[in-house]
Structures are given as structure tokens and as C-alpha cells.
Amino acid sequence: MALELSEILEMPRDIVQSKPRGTARWGRWLLAAVAHRLEKRRSRRALSELTDNELCDVGLTRAQAKAETAKSWFWC
């Protein structure tokens, strides 16, 4: 849905400016969400590389670590 130039000129200035700000805000939120999920993925990968003694130090069993690393990097 493209706006004609005459429609844009008739719109109040704050409405025209709020649309790019909303898009930018949504874009920042999306990037933050992807970065968060990638950090979870890195953490789970590091968790999978820990030894049994290191897992014991952080209070996890091998089964708990395996269950955590089996989770999807994107959804959870």
C-alpha cells in the first residue's frame, strides 16, 4: 500500500515521522531477539563441552546438560 505524494503532503508531520520510528524500533527489537537467541545457542554449545567435574561445579548432571543442549536454539 503505497501512499501518493499528495496524501503524504496532507498528513500531519508527526504521523509521517512516527512510521519510520516504529519501523526502526521494531528492527532493533528483532535484532536484539536474534542476538539473545544466538547467545543462548553459544551458551548451550559451551555447556555441552564441559566435563562431568565442571558440570558438578555448576550444579548440573550430564543428563540435565544434555537436555538443555538438545533444545532448539531459536525457539527456547
Buried (B, 14 or more C-beta within 10 A) or exposed (E): EEEEEEEEEEEEEEEEEEEEEEEEEEEEEEEEEEEEBEEBBEEBEEBEEBEEEEBEEEEBEEEEBEEBBEEEBEEE
